């Protein structure tokens, strides 16, 4: 474990609910996967993803190159600087690939699993994106997705995210996944409200009161977010699992 990983591990209990939910889900999927060897996982759009830190798997990070414009402004995609530092910080990174998954050149059935956290809403060609993800997964493997809950959060009006192509409803996401996976599960996650919003604020060492409020809000929101899988309203995310 690197120093970076150790520090991230220490702070996980006070991080936003979405991060903890994703990590716990993926850890459970790894545990129940059934493979005797160390699981190989492709993290699509992973960049500096905290979601797969310290997980017992060999992680390949894949992301598009960062270009000028919206991607650069929002710090999306890979840059040379990220490529040169990520493997020094992370002990479970086996490879880093700069590639667009809609134009994938990866070999079929080359990974046990794929994770794709808050990425698919950025992709114009979502059908080919999901198809290519499915193709690289071995038989018996799985893909784990999260995305904003389009049944409740509409990407429109003055607060529209300029880099989001769409916000899926549960049914829409289910339909896309079922075209390319034998089985797909989609459910809601993370209760919305003031505690979630406060919990998303960054920790600032020079403002102890704000740090405490953020920490407290994340703990409260974690308890609020239990048993919301069937709650289409007042939830922030969709979680989907496609089984190969």
C-alpha positions as CSV (number, residue, x, y, z in Angstrom):
1,X,0.0,0.0,0.0
2,X,1.4,3.4,-1.0
3,X,1.2,6.5,1.2
4,X,-1.4,7.9,-1.1
5,X,-3.5,4.8,-0.8
6,X,-3.1,4.7,3.0
7,X,-4.3,8.3,3.3
8,X,-7.3,7.7,1.1
9,X,-8.2,4.5,3.0
10,X,-8.2,6.5,6.3
11,X,-10.6,9.1,4.9
12,X,-13.1,6.7,3.2
13,X,-15.4,6.5,6.2
14,X,-16.1,10.3,6.0
15,X,-16.4,10.5,2.2
16,X,-19.6,11.0,0.2
17,X,-22.2,8.2,0.2
18,X,-21.8,7.6,-3.5
19,X,-18.1,6.8,-3.2
20,X,-18.7,4.4,-0.3
21,X,-21.7,2.7,-2.0
22,X,-19.7,2.1,-5.2
23,X,-16.7,0.7,-3.3
24,X,-18.8,-1.6,-1.2
25,X,-20.7,-2.8,-4.2
26,X,-17.6,-3.6,-6.2
27,X,-15.9,-5.3,-3.2
28,X,-19.0,-7.5,-2.9
29,X,-19.0,-8.3,-6.6
30,X,-15.3,-9.2,-6.5
31,X,-15.8,-11.5,-3.5
32,X,-18.7,-13.3,-5.1
33,X,-17.1,-13.5,-8.6
34,X,-15.8,-17.0,-8.0
35,X,-12.5,-16.8,-9.8
36,X,-9.5,-18.3,-8.0
37,X,-6.9,-16.0,-9.6
38,X,-6.7,-12.2,-8.9
39,X,-9.5,-10.5,-10.8
40,X,-8.6,-8.3,-13.8
41,X,-10.7,-5.2,-14.0
42,X,-11.1,-2.4,-16.6
43,X,-11.9,1.0,-15.1
44,X,-13.5,2.9,-18.0
45,X,-13.2,6.7,-17.5
46,X,-11.2,5.9,-14.4
47,X,-8.6,8.6,-14.7
48,X,-7.7,9.3,-11.0
49,X,-10.7,7.3,-9.9
50,X,-10.9,6.8,-6.1
51,X,-13.4,4.0,-6.5
52,X,-10.9,1.2,-7.2
53,X,-8.1,2.3,-4.8
54,X,-6.9,-0.7,-2.7
55,X,-9.4,-3.1,-4.2
56,X,-8.0,-6.7,-4.6
57,X,-7.9,-6.6,-8.4
58,X,-5.5,-5.8,-11.2
59,X,-6.8,-2.5,-12.5
60,X,-6.4,-1.2,-16.0
61,X,-7.4,2.5,-16.2
62,X,-8.9,3.6,-19.6
63,X,-9.9,7.1,-20.5
64,X,-10.0,9.4,-23.6
65,X,-7.2,12.0,-24.1
66,X,-7.9,15.3,-22.5
67,X,-8.6,17.9,-25.2
68,X,-9.1,21.6,-25.2
69,X,-12.6,22.9,-24.5
70,X,-15.1,21.3,-22.1
71,X,-13.0,18.3,-21.2
72,X,-10.0,20.5,-20.3
73,X,-12.2,23.0,-18.3
74,X,-13.8,20.2,-16.4
75,X,-10.6,18.2,-16.0
76,X,-11.9,15.1,-17.8
77,X,-9.7,12.6,-19.6
78,X,-6.1,11.6,-19.4
79,X,-3.1,14.0,-19.7
80,X,0.6,13.1,-19.9
81,X,1.0,14.4,-16.3
82,X,-1.7,12.0,-15.0
83,X,-0.1,9.1,-16.9
84,X,3.3,9.8,-15.4
85,X,2.1,9.9,-11.8
86,X,-0.8,7.5,-11.4
87,X,1.2,4.3,-11.2
88,X,3.4,5.8,-8.6
89,X,0.4,6.5,-6.3
90,X,-1.5,3.3,-7.0
91,X,-0.2,-0.2,-6.2
92,X,-3.0,-2.1,-8.0
93,X,-2.7,-0.4,-11.4
94,X,-1.5,-2.9,-14.0
95,X,-1.9,-0.7,-17.1
96,X,-3.1,2.7,-18.3
97,X,-4.7,3.0,-21.7
98,X,-5.6,6.2,-23.6
99,X,-8.6,5.2,-25.8
100,X,-12.1,6.0,-26.7
101,X,-14.3,3.0,-25.7
102,X,-16.7,3.7,-28.6
103,X,-13.7,2.9,-30.9
104,X,-12.3,0.2,-28.7
105,X,-9.4,-1.9,-30.0
106,X,-9.2,-4.1,-26.9
107,X,-9.3,-7.9,-27.3
108,X,-12.7,-9.6,-26.7
109,X,-13.0,-11.4,-23.4
110,X,-9.9,-9.8,-22.0
111,X,-11.2,-8.7,-18.5
112,X,-13.1,-10.4,-15.7
113,X,-15.0,-7.2,-15.0
114,X,-15.5,-3.5,-16.0
115,X,-16.5,-0.5,-13.8
116,X,-17.8,2.7,-15.3
117,X,-18.6,5.3,-12.7
118,X,-20.4,8.5,-13.8
119,X,-19.2,8.1,-17.4
120,X,-22.0,6.9,-19.6
121,X,-24.0,10.1,-19.3
122,X,-21.0,11.8,-21.1
123,X,-21.1,9.4,-24.1
124,X,-23.0,10.3,-27.3
125,X,-22.9,6.8,-28.8
126,X,-24.0,5.0,-25.7
127,X,-25.2,1.8,-27.5
128,X,-21.8,1.1,-29.1
129,X,-20.1,2.1,-25.8
130,X,-22.0,-0.5,-23.8
131,X,-21.6,-3.1,-26.6
132,X,-17.8,-2.7,-26.6
133,X,-17.7,-2.9,-22.8
134,X,-19.7,-6.1,-22.9
135,X,-17.3,-7.6,-25.6
136,X,-14.2,-7.2,-23.4
137,X,-15.7,-9.1,-20.5
138,X,-15.2,-12.8,-20.1
139,X,-18.1,-15.2,-19.8
140,X,-19.4,-15.1,-16.2
141,X,-18.1,-11.6,-15.7
142,X,-19.9,-8.3,-15.0
143,X,-20.0,-4.6,-15.6
144,X,-20.9,-2.0,-12.9
145,X,-22.2,1.4,-13.9
146,X,-23.4,4.5,-12.1
147,X,-25.0,7.6,-13.6
148,X,-27.3,10.4,-12.5
149,X,-30.9,9.4,-11.8
150,X,-32.9,10.8,-14.8
151,X,-36.2,9.9,-13.2
152,X,-35.6,12.7,-10.8
153,X,-32.6,14.9,-11.9
154,X,-33.3,16.4,-15.3
155,X,-30.3,17.8,-17.3
156,X,-32.0,21.0,-18.4
157,X,-32.4,24.6,-17.5
158,X,-29.8,27.0,-16.1
159,X,-28.2,24.2,-14.0
160,X,-27.6,21.9,-17.0
161,X,-24.3,20.0,-17.0
162,X,-22.7,21.0,-20.3
163,X,-20.7,17.7,-20.6
164,X,-23.8,15.5,-20.0
165,X,-25.4,14.1,-23.1
166,X,-28.4,12.6,-21.2
167,X,-29.7,11.5,-17.8
168,X,-31.2,8.1,-18.0
169,X,-34.4,6.9,-16.5
170,X,-34.2,3.5,-14.9
171,X,-36.1,1.9,-17.8
172,X,-33.8,3.6,-20.4
173,X,-30.7,2.4,-18.8
174,X,-32.1,-1.1,-18.3
175,X,-33.0,-1.2,-22.0
176,X,-29.5,-0.3,-23.2
177,X,-27.8,-2.9,-20.9
178,X,-30.2,-5.7,-21.8
179,X,-29.3,-5.5,-25.4
180,X,-25.7,-6.5,-24.6
181,X,-25.8,-8.5,-21.3
182,X,-27.6,-11.7,-20.4
183,X,-29.0,-10.0,-17.3
184,X,-29.2,-6.4,-16.0
185,X,-30.1,-5.0,-12.7
186,X,-30.8,-1.3,-12.2
187,X,-31.7,0.5,-9.0
188,X,-31.7,3.9,-7.3
189,X,-29.0,5.1,-4.8
190,X,-28.1,8.0,-2.5
191,X,-30.8,10.2,-0.9
192,X,-30.8,13.8,-2.1
193,X,-31.2,16.8,0.1
194,X,-29.1,19.3,2.2
195,X,-26.9,16.6,3.8
196,X,-25.9,15.2,0.4
197,X,-25.1,18.7,-0.9
198,X,-23.1,19.7,2.1
199,X,-21.3,16.3,2.0
200,X,-20.0,16.9,-1.5
201,X,-18.1,20.0,-0.4
202,X,-14.4,19.6,-0.2
203,X,-12.5,19.4,3.1
204,X,-10.6,22.6,3.9
205,X,-8.0,22.5,6.6
206,X,-8.3,26.2,7.2
207,X,-12.0,26.0,8.0
208,X,-12.6,23.4,10.7
209,X,-16.3,24.2,11.0
210,X,-16.9,23.5,7.3
211,X,-14.9,20.3,7.6
212,X,-17.0,19.1,10.5
213,X,-20.3,20.0,8.7
214,X,-19.1,18.1,5.6
215,X,-18.1,15.1,7.7
216,X,-21.3,15.1,9.7
217,X,-23.4,15.5,6.6
218,X,-21.8,12.5,4.9
219,X,-22.5,10.3,7.9
220,X,-26.1,11.4,8.1
221,X,-26.6,11.0,4.3
222,X,-25.2,7.4,4.5
223,X,-27.9,6.5,7.0
224,X,-30.5,8.4,4.9
225,X,-29.5,6.4,1.8
226,X,-30.3,3.0,3.2
227,X,-33.2,1.1,1.6
228,X,-33.7,3.6,-1.3
229,X,-33.2,1.1,-4.1
230,X,-36.8,1.4,-5.3
231,X,-37.2,5.2,-4.6
232,X,-37.3,6.9,-8.0
233,X,-37.7,10.4,-6.5
234,X,-35.3,12.2,-4.2
235,X,-32.4,9.9,-5.1
236,X,-29.3,11.2,-7.0
237,X,-28.0,8.1,-8.8
238,X,-28.8,5.0,-10.8
239,X,-26.6,1.9,-10.2
240,X,-26.6,-0.8,-12.9
241,X,-25.0,-4.2,-13.1
242,X,-24.8,-6.1,-16.3
243,X,-23.9,-9.8,-16.1
244,X,-22.2,-11.5,-19.1
